[in-house]
Amino acid sequence: MERIKDFENWLIRLGYAETTIKSYTRLLENFFNYLEIACGGSPPNQQRIEQFNKHLHQSKVSRSYISAHINIINRYSEFLELTTKEKLTVGKILVEREITTERTIFTQSEMKLLFSSIEGNTPQGLFDKALLSIYYGCGLRSKEGINLVPQEVDFNKGLLYVKPSKNYSSRYVPISQGVLAAIKDYMNYARSIINPNSKYLLVGKQQPKVNGHYLNTRLKKLQEKAGITKNASLHSLRHSIATHLLQQGMELEYIGSFLGHKRLDSTQVYVRINEELMYNKH
């Protein structure tokens, strides 16, 4: 839309950072997309802004995310008044208390702390490093990591094969050199000591195949050592890598393929998460 482009150019002239401009224009696009769908493309006014605010609350997104939209609409109103002499009355928009359960995301600094809390090159330490590397570095779902077997790691091509399941298709996940090294060290120096007779990649002393409870317990132990008090789970590692890839500029389609999403709208949730994280800082 021409007005959004004009708003974007105005932000550029004001000296806003590129990432901030992208975030601001995306929030404004959300508002205009709502007007197009719910109001037949009618121009914005105070009543429609209040309807949009109600729509956001019904969508059960976070308070900070709703506030971010209202703040941008106020900024857009300022832009109109300064550049076109038009006036868009926003009025006092009520944003209710937090009404949603948010996904737990580790920051990139917290991920470094988790890796730093690992007990060196002991069998348990190598297991923990492989655990973080597989679930964070490869973005796996809980059962995908539990069901891995060593043959599904291709060290030559740097790929991890994820088997199909009842609800998900198979896929190949690219593995970084750091993750490959962590898996290789674990396989060579820990797995054969912990449980040499298991066919699975991640093994426990008393069980040939680990379960989610054990893996979540290990993650909690690492959090305690790192001083991270967030209520997290294995799936938080998957959410975290997706959010970090988006922050680093990876396209949504590639993130979706990496995570094994069938539909792009499953991946688009990380755009909202990233925007919420940005506005929680303010």
C-alpha beads as a LAMMPS data file, in Angstrom:
LAMMPS data file: protein, C-alpha beads

282 atoms
281 bonds

1 atom types
1 bond types

-500.0 500.0 xlo xhi
-500.0 500.0 ylo yhi
-500.0 500.0 zlo zhi

Masses

1 110.0

Atoms # bond

1 1 1 0.000 0.000 0.000
2 1 1 1.249 3.462 -0.940
3 1 1 0.619 4.971 2.499
4 1 1 2.659 2.239 4.201
5 1 1 5.517 2.862 1.771
6 1 1 5.334 6.597 2.515
7 1 1 5.403 5.814 6.243
8 1 1 8.438 3.581 5.702
9 1 1 10.265 6.350 3.797
10 1 1 9.416 8.785 6.595
11 1 1 11.004 6.454 9.157
12 1 1 14.094 6.179 6.947
13 1 1 14.413 9.968 6.814
14 1 1 14.117 10.082 10.604
15 1 1 17.109 7.743 10.851
16 1 1 15.504 4.584 12.248
17 1 1 17.485 1.339 11.976
18 1 1 16.559 -1.013 9.132
19 1 1 15.387 -3.791 11.470
20 1 1 13.195 -1.339 13.397
21 1 1 11.669 -0.017 10.178
22 1 1 10.847 -3.548 9.016
23 1 1 9.199 -4.336 12.327
24 1 1 7.205 -1.086 12.390
25 1 1 5.952 -1.445 8.824
26 1 1 4.980 -5.085 9.443
27 1 1 2.882 -4.034 12.430
28 1 1 1.174 -1.349 10.366
29 1 1 0.567 -3.882 7.573
30 1 1 -1.167 -6.122 10.118
31 1 1 -3.565 -3.271 10.890
32 1 1 -4.313 -2.504 7.243
33 1 1 -4.724 -6.205 6.432
34 1 1 -7.315 -6.365 9.207
35 1 1 -9.125 -3.342 7.727
36 1 1 -9.135 -5.042 4.321
37 1 1 -10.550 -8.319 5.620
38 1 1 -12.875 -7.168 8.415
39 1 1 -13.893 -3.714 7.212
40 1 1 -13.862 -4.105 3.435
41 1 1 -10.808 -1.897 3.058
42 1 1 -12.435 1.076 4.797
43 1 1 -10.018 3.825 5.894
44 1 1 -8.830 3.814 9.507
45 1 1 -10.745 5.738 12.155
46 1 1 -11.075 5.570 15.925
47 1 1 -13.908 3.029 15.853
48 1 1 -11.973 0.658 13.564
49 1 1 -8.856 1.015 15.684
50 1 1 -10.908 -0.049 18.711
51 1 1 -12.276 -3.002 16.697
52 1 1 -8.714 -3.983 15.770
53 1 1 -7.674 -3.772 19.425
54 1 1 -10.572 -6.074 20.354
55 1 1 -9.562 -8.475 17.568
56 1 1 -5.997 -8.655 18.924
57 1 1 -7.248 -9.399 22.441
58 1 1 -9.498 -12.169 21.119
59 1 1 -6.479 -13.635 19.293
60 1 1 -4.836 -14.121 22.723
61 1 1 -1.522 -12.532 21.835
62 1 1 0.626 -10.859 24.481
63 1 1 -0.010 -7.466 26.012
64 1 1 3.306 -6.142 24.676
65 1 1 2.417 -7.265 21.154
66 1 1 -0.956 -5.491 21.312
67 1 1 0.677 -2.360 22.726
68 1 1 3.212 -2.427 19.894
69 1 1 0.403 -2.261 17.326
70 1 1 -1.344 0.608 19.111
71 1 1 1.953 2.500 19.415
72 1 1 2.596 2.148 15.675
73 1 1 -0.920 3.331 14.842
74 1 1 -0.205 6.391 16.999
75 1 1 3.080 6.877 15.126
76 1 1 1.238 6.552 11.830
77 1 1 -1.251 9.182 13.004
78 1 1 1.668 11.505 13.752
79 1 1 3.110 10.819 10.289
80 1 1 -0.202 11.697 8.614
81 1 1 -0.575 14.932 10.532
82 1 1 2.988 16.077 9.830
83 1 1 3.193 15.119 6.163
84 1 1 -0.354 15.339 4.790
85 1 1 -2.199 17.469 7.368
86 1 1 -4.698 14.602 7.729
87 1 1 -5.742 13.744 11.247
88 1 1 -6.347 10.216 12.501
89 1 1 -7.796 10.277 16.006
90 1 1 -6.634 7.223 17.916
91 1 1 -8.048 8.097 21.314
92 1 1 -7.308 6.220 24.522
93 1 1 -7.099 2.519 23.676
94 1 1 -7.299 0.103 26.608
95 1 1 -4.844 -2.795 26.552
96 1 1 -5.894 -5.455 29.052
97 1 1 -3.610 -7.376 31.379
98 1 1 -1.642 -10.294 29.996
99 1 1 -4.024 -13.009 28.825
100 1 1 -1.823 -15.505 27.055
101 1 1 0.677 -18.219 27.880
102 1 1 3.793 -17.338 25.935
103 1 1 6.339 -19.750 24.522
104 1 1 9.572 -19.824 26.482
105 1 1 12.480 -18.589 24.391
106 1 1 16.121 -18.671 25.454
107 1 1 18.098 -15.653 24.290
108 1 1 21.303 -16.272 22.353
109 1 1 23.262 -15.218 25.454
110 1 1 21.330 -17.738 27.554
111 1 1 22.122 -20.490 25.064
112 1 1 25.826 -19.697 25.488
113 1 1 25.363 -19.942 29.260
114 1 1 23.674 -23.337 28.902
115 1 1 26.540 -24.689 26.808
116 1 1 29.067 -23.187 29.257
117 1 1 27.386 -24.964 32.187
118 1 1 28.178 -28.429 30.763
119 1 1 30.631 -30.616 32.758
120 1 1 33.524 -30.686 30.307
121 1 1 34.417 -33.969 28.610
122 1 1 32.826 -36.397 31.070
123 1 1 30.332 -38.908 29.604
124 1 1 27.483 -36.908 31.165
125 1 1 28.931 -33.663 29.840
126 1 1 29.260 -35.055 26.317
127 1 1 25.680 -36.333 26.525
128 1 1 24.413 -32.918 27.630
129 1 1 26.305 -31.168 24.844
130 1 1 24.853 -33.581 22.289
131 1 1 21.402 -33.006 23.793
132 1 1 21.603 -29.210 23.383
133 1 1 23.232 -29.519 19.969
134 1 1 20.561 -31.849 18.602
135 1 1 17.513 -30.055 19.972
136 1 1 18.745 -26.480 19.561
137 1 1 21.178 -26.849 16.655
138 1 1 18.814 -29.049 14.625
139 1 1 15.477 -27.694 15.888
140 1 1 14.014 -31.142 16.535
141 1 1 10.729 -32.017 18.190
142 1 1 11.016 -34.070 21.381
143 1 1 10.210 -37.474 19.848
144 1 1 12.299 -36.786 16.748
145 1 1 15.425 -36.565 18.894
146 1 1 14.451 -39.511 21.085
147 1 1 13.942 -41.765 18.040
148 1 1 17.228 -40.875 16.310
149 1 1 19.664 -43.684 15.531
150 1 1 23.370 -43.124 14.738
151 1 1 22.946 -44.158 11.095
152 1 1 20.718 -41.125 10.510
153 1 1 23.633 -38.740 11.027
154 1 1 25.562 -38.267 7.758
155 1 1 28.913 -36.846 8.844
156 1 1 30.195 -36.608 5.265
157 1 1 27.285 -34.551 3.914
158 1 1 26.512 -32.727 7.153
159 1 1 22.885 -33.840 7.189
160 1 1 20.544 -35.367 9.743
161 1 1 17.713 -37.583 8.516
162 1 1 14.494 -37.221 10.499
163 1 1 12.155 -40.188 10.088
164 1 1 8.486 -39.688 9.176
165 1 1 5.942 -40.134 11.956
166 1 1 2.167 -40.293 12.246
167 1 1 1.755 -36.523 11.936
168 1 1 4.972 -35.369 10.267
169 1 1 6.851 -36.042 7.040
170 1 1 10.504 -37.041 6.831
171 1 1 13.120 -34.366 6.177
172 1 1 16.842 -33.729 6.029
173 1 1 18.236 -31.139 8.439
174 1 1 21.595 -29.437 7.728
175 1 1 24.050 -29.789 10.606
176 1 1 26.708 -27.209 11.459
177 1 1 30.304 -28.272 12.077
178 1 1 29.907 -27.511 15.782
179 1 1 26.867 -29.774 16.095
180 1 1 28.579 -32.529 14.090
181 1 1 31.593 -32.355 16.402
182 1 1 29.382 -32.556 19.503
183 1 1 27.538 -35.617 18.172
184 1 1 30.774 -37.300 17.080
185 1 1 32.459 -36.747 20.468
186 1 1 29.393 -38.077 22.264
187 1 1 29.244 -41.181 20.047
188 1 1 32.983 -41.884 20.331
189 1 1 33.583 -41.162 24.014
190 1 1 30.275 -41.346 25.908
191 1 1 27.568 -43.414 24.243
192 1 1 29.604 -46.641 24.374
193 1 1 30.206 -46.078 28.100
194 1 1 26.658 -45.082 29.049
195 1 1 24.843 -47.865 27.168
196 1 1 26.760 -49.643 24.373
197 1 1 23.962 -52.073 23.487
198 1 1 21.286 -49.575 22.477
199 1 1 20.408 -48.921 18.836
200 1 1 19.396 -45.329 19.615
201 1 1 21.599 -42.254 19.501
202 1 1 20.613 -40.734 22.855
203 1 1 20.869 -43.374 25.566
204 1 1 20.573 -43.625 29.358
205 1 1 22.343 -45.911 31.822
206 1 1 19.178 -47.778 32.772
207 1 1 17.350 -47.487 29.478
208 1 1 18.339 -48.161 25.859
209 1 1 16.102 -45.281 24.767
210 1 1 15.779 -42.070 26.756
211 1 1 12.404 -40.443 27.345
212 1 1 11.253 -36.847 27.352
213 1 1 11.125 -36.663 31.144
214 1 1 14.815 -37.548 31.452
215 1 1 15.861 -35.088 28.745
216 1 1 13.816 -32.296 30.317
217 1 1 15.412 -33.108 33.682
218 1 1 18.873 -32.733 32.132
219 1 1 17.858 -29.404 30.610
220 1 1 16.614 -28.209 34.021
221 1 1 19.963 -29.192 35.578
222 1 1 21.822 -27.122 32.991
223 1 1 19.483 -24.197 33.588
224 1 1 20.157 -24.340 37.329
225 1 1 23.913 -24.297 36.754
226 1 1 23.558 -21.425 34.297
227 1 1 21.308 -19.448 36.657
228 1 1 18.404 -19.377 34.185
229 1 1 15.025 -19.519 35.929
230 1 1 12.735 -19.690 32.892
231 1 1 10.061 -22.398 32.829
232 1 1 11.462 -24.181 29.786
233 1 1 11.295 -27.590 28.106
234 1 1 12.929 -29.372 25.179
235 1 1 10.502 -27.625 22.859
236 1 1 11.852 -24.282 24.088
237 1 1 15.129 -25.160 22.348
238 1 1 13.244 -25.630 19.072
239 1 1 11.369 -22.337 19.558
240 1 1 14.651 -20.622 20.394
241 1 1 16.583 -21.684 17.289
242 1 1 13.651 -20.708 15.062
243 1 1 13.504 -17.263 16.676
244 1 1 17.279 -16.791 16.453
245 1 1 17.348 -17.774 12.771
246 1 1 14.628 -15.207 12.083
247 1 1 16.569 -12.558 14.013
248 1 1 19.609 -13.355 11.866
249 1 1 17.629 -12.716 8.691
250 1 1 16.769 -16.222 7.454
251 1 1 13.660 -16.338 5.247
252 1 1 10.523 -17.865 6.771
253 1 1 10.314 -20.521 4.044
254 1 1 13.775 -21.849 4.954
255 1 1 12.982 -21.817 8.668
256 1 1 9.764 -23.733 7.965
257 1 1 11.661 -26.336 5.941
258 1 1 14.286 -26.620 8.692
259 1 1 11.577 -27.223 11.319
260 1 1 9.532 -29.590 9.156
261 1 1 6.434 -27.386 8.976
262 1 1 3.873 -28.328 6.350
263 1 1 2.323 -24.857 6.267
264 1 1 3.953 -21.438 6.343
265 1 1 1.464 -20.097 8.885
266 1 1 2.979 -22.525 11.421
267 1 1 6.298 -20.723 10.937
268 1 1 4.836 -17.224 10.926
269 1 1 4.196 -17.495 14.668
270 1 1 7.927 -16.802 15.121
271 1 1 7.507 -13.395 13.482
272 1 1 5.046 -12.525 16.254
273 1 1 7.314 -14.021 18.925
274 1 1 10.257 -11.985 17.655
275 1 1 8.204 -8.786 17.642
276 1 1 6.983 -9.499 21.174
277 1 1 10.564 -10.007 22.330
278 1 1 11.565 -6.702 20.755
279 1 1 8.794 -4.765 22.448
280 1 1 9.262 -6.483 25.795
281 1 1 12.659 -4.750 25.898
282 1 1 11.048 -1.314 25.839

Bonds

1 1 1 2
2 1 2 3
3 1 3 4
4 1 4 5
5 1 5 6
6 1 6 7
7 1 7 8
8 1 8 9
9 1 9 10
10 1 10 11
11 1 11 12
12 1 12 13
13 1 13 14
14 1 14 15
15 1 15 16
16 1 16 17
17 1 17 18
18 1 18 19
19 1 19 20
20 1 20 21
21 1 21 22
22 1 22 23
23 1 23 24
24 1 24 25
25 1 25 26
26 1 26 27
27 1 27 28
28 1 28 29
29 1 29 30
30 1 30 31
31 1 31 32
32 1 32 33
33 1 33 34
34 1 34 35
35 1 35 36
36 1 36 37
37 1 37 38
38 1 38 39
39 1 39 40
40 1 40 41
41 1 41 42
42 1 42 43
43 1 43 44
44 1 44 45
45 1 45 46
46 1 46 47
47 1 47 48
48 1 48 49
49 1 49 50
50 1 50 51
51 1 51 52
52 1 52 53
53 1 53 54
54 1 54 55
55 1 55 56
56 1 56 57
57 1 57 58
58 1 58 59
59 1 59 60
60 1 60 61
61 1 61 62
62 1 62 63
63 1 63 64
64 1 64 65
65 1 65 66
66 1 66 67
67 1 67 68
68 1 68 69
69 1 69 70
70 1 70 71
71 1 71 72
72 1 72 73
73 1 73 74
74 1 74 75
75 1 75 76
76 1 76 77
77 1 77 78
78 1 78 79
79 1 79 80
80 1 80 81
81 1 81 82
82 1 82 83
83 1 83 84
84 1 84 85
85 1 85 86
86 1 86 87
87 1 87 88
88 1 88 89
89 1 89 90
90 1 90 91
91 1 91 92
92 1 92 93
93 1 93 94
94 1 94 95
95 1 95 96
96 1 96 97
97 1 97 98
98 1 98 99
99 1 99 100
100 1 100 101
101 1 101 102
102 1 102 103
103 1 103 104
104 1 104 105
105 1 105 106
106 1 106 107
107 1 107 108
108 1 108 109
109 1 109 110
110 1 110 111
111 1 111 112
112 1 112 113
113 1 113 114
114 1 114 115
115 1 115 116
116 1 116 117
117 1 117 118
118 1 118 119
119 1 119 120
120 1 120 121
121 1 121 122
122 1 122 123
123 1 123 124
124 1 124 125
125 1 125 126
126 1 126 127
127 1 127 128
128 1 128 129
129 1 129 130
130 1 130 131
131 1 131 132
132 1 132 133
133 1 133 134
134 1 134 135
135 1 135 136
136 1 136 137
137 1 137 138
138 1 138 139
139 1 139 140
140 1 140 141
141 1 141 142
142 1 142 143
143 1 143 144
144 1 144 145
145 1 145 146
146 1 146 147
147 1 147 148
148 1 148 149
149 1 149 150
150 1 150 151
151 1 151 152
152 1 152 153
153 1 153 154
154 1 154 155
155 1 155 156
156 1 156 157
157 1 157 158
158 1 158 159
159 1 159 160
160 1 160 161
161 1 161 162
162 1 162 163
163 1 163 164
164 1 164 165
165 1 165 166
166 1 166 167
167 1 167 168
168 1 168 169
169 1 169 170
170 1 170 171
171 1 171 172
172 1 172 173
173 1 173 174
174 1 174 175
175 1 175 176
176 1 176 177
177 1 177 178
178 1 178 179
179 1 179 180
180 1 180 181
181 1 181 182
182 1 182 183
183 1 183 184
184 1 184 185
185 1 185 186
186 1 186 187
187 1 187 188
188 1 188 189
189 1 189 190
190 1 190 191
191 1 191 192
192 1 192 193
193 1 193 194
194 1 194 195
195 1 195 196
196 1 196 197
197 1 197 198
198 1 198 199
199 1 199 200
200 1 200 201
201 1 201 202
202 1 202 203
203 1 203 204
204 1 204 205
205 1 205 206
206 1 206 207
207 1 207 208
208 1 208 209
209 1 209 210
210 1 210 211
211 1 211 212
212 1 212 213
213 1 213 214
214 1 214 215
215 1 215 216
216 1 216 217
217 1 217 218
218 1 218 219
219 1 219 220
220 1 220 221
221 1 221 222
222 1 222 223
223 1 223 224
224 1 224 225
225 1 225 226
226 1 226 227
227 1 227 228
228 1 228 229
229 1 229 230
230 1 230 231
231 1 231 232
232 1 232 233
233 1 233 234
234 1 234 235
235 1 235 236
236 1 236 237
237 1 237 238
238 1 238 239
239 1 239 240
240 1 240 241
241 1 241 242
242 1 242 243
243 1 243 244
244 1 244 245
245 1 245 246
246 1 246 247
247 1 247 248
248 1 248 249
249 1 249 250
250 1 250 251
251 1 251 252
252 1 252 253
253 1 253 254
254 1 254 255
255 1 255 256
256 1 256 257
257 1 257 258
258 1 258 259
259 1 259 260
260 1 260 261
261 1 261 262
262 1 262 263
263 1 263 264
264 1 264 265
265 1 265 266
266 1 266 267
267 1 267 268
268 1 268 269
269 1 269 270
270 1 270 271
271 1 271 272
272 1 272 273
273 1 273 274
274 1 274 275
275 1 275 276
276 1 276 277
277 1 277 278
278 1 278 279
279 1 279 280
280 1 280 281
281 1 281 282
